[in-house]
Amino acid sequence: MFVKQIKTCKGRVFIEIVEGFRNELGKPGHRVVRKLGYLDELDASHGGNGLSWAKEEANRLGKELLPEKEITLTSGRTMDPSISTKKNIGYLSLKPIYKTLDLSSLCSALQAKHPKANFKFDDVLQFLIYSKIVDADSKLSSFTRKGQYIDSFPFSEEEMYRSLETIGESWEQIKDYAYSKTKETYGVNLSLTHYDGCNFYFEIDKEDELRKKGPSKEGRVEPIVGIGLLSDADMLPIDLKIYPGNESEKPHFTEVIDEMRSKHKITGRTIYVADRGLNTGNNIYSAMKHGDGYIYGQTIQSEKARKWALLDKGYKVTLDKDGTIVYKEKSWIDEEAYVNYIGEDNKSKSHKTVQKQIVFYSKDYADKQKAERAKLISKARAFISSPKGYTRSKIGDAATFVKFASFDKETGEYKEGTDEPILDIEAINKQAELDGYFMVVSSETKMSDKDILDAYSAQKGEERSFRVSKTYLKIRPVYVSRESRIKCHILISYLALLFLRIMEQRVLKKVMPIEEIIDSIREYEAASIAPNVYFFFSYNHYVDLLASRSGSSARLETQSLGAIKKMFKGY
């Protein structure tokens, strides 16, 4: 219900209470519920507050009339194949974030560059973000299911693909604008930054300037594109870098951080947190050179660290009900830790530093390592029984457990000799000693063990961001081929992740994990059973939380469109 003001030819204003609805074909319309009269007369009878009274009356009627509305369902009515009566409602919860980030203003700027376009870039960008979260399918598949949304998104398939190029060409501008608005409205926490890398494979065979064959984390041979994602301490994405897939992500660690510090004018001290894949001497040295700190995970490698880890003294132990050790940890300060790195003259150098080292043991991790080693031993035995059928690349890490085996440096093929390959029992036993052990090293010697491990655990959340992007948002494989469209595809996944992190960290204050938020958005659906009446199949904790903030209820079985939208206006 809302108040409509109609200006007459004589200059007076006539007031009506109007109800919005949708007809059987899903088309929006309005109908007059009550005519209240001329505004000057209402002012006279309500102390000069005629319009305010009219709005209160509209709210009262809206509450009174909706429960009394009778719904008549006609049996035997045929369905229109072009219209979906089943609608996803969960995506509406993200619209306030889109509005708060003011991405419509950027789309208006894009629109100005294409004055002849008969569609709105704003519609396309919203559709791409919401569909990435709701069904995470290809652009074409998402387009064919456009009818599942309450919003009409009036653009054609051709117009959507044209928009991909325009948005992709402006991806840096859109990304930086979204970060600026996020910082301004929701705030960012740069006391810690998290970085992780990923690559995306393409269903093509031929390389180009951007898509290069390189070290895919899935071992795939198709051309790939690498990205580095930088997030704040609360896992809100703040920057993204795209680079050709044949480049290692390790040098991009410091490159992205340096670029971010300059771009966002970060002058304070930053602690770099990363997993062992990015724990290189150059990255550690770079952090120290900038006066910053680091928290890295790493396997136990040096003999000194091995002896200390295997020494029972000093551990804080957690036992299960049967008295079995399931977890233990301890720490010490290494006054003579050395960081090996490659200098600007391309020569190996060593830098002495003081480092806190925390070692911990997990029974679950130990069981996992045992299972993985059993597979490698089986592979090593197969090689030993028939070495001619293997190359160095095929045997892989199982070569660690084989003695007297040599391979041609150029071809990688096994070279026959007088020494037959045998199983290296000593190497197997030595590795087994460290089953379940792992280390976290840090420059922050005055930081508590708990704070260091919490920061490292938060970094694992960054890896979860990529798992969310890969598993839930299906950021790969990438089927679009033009560079601008590839960048648009990655940008949309980035924005979708940003929206979800804002919801998780800022709106819901960490009471619900991001995976549960995605599932809740996808499953919150309703069916249009009458004009402006939607029947809900179920509700969930996510929409319950948001609806309570606006004084609404998500538990009503039927609701009008206005009531549905009101549920998500409380934040």
Helices and strands as residue ranges (DSSP letters): E 2-7, E 13-22, E 28-38, H 39-45, H 50-68, E 86-88, G 90-94, H 95-100, H 103-113, H 121-134, H 139-144, G 146-148, H 157-169, H 171-185, E 192-201, E 224-231, E 237-244, H 250-263, E 271-274, G 276-278, H 281-289, E 293-298, H 303-310, E 316-319, E 325-342, E 348-362, H 363-385, G 387-389, H 392-395, G 396-401, E 402-403, E 422-423, H 425-432, E 437-442, H 449-467, I 468-472, H 483-501, I 502-507, H 514-523, E 525-530, E 533-536, H 541-549, E 558-559, H 561-567
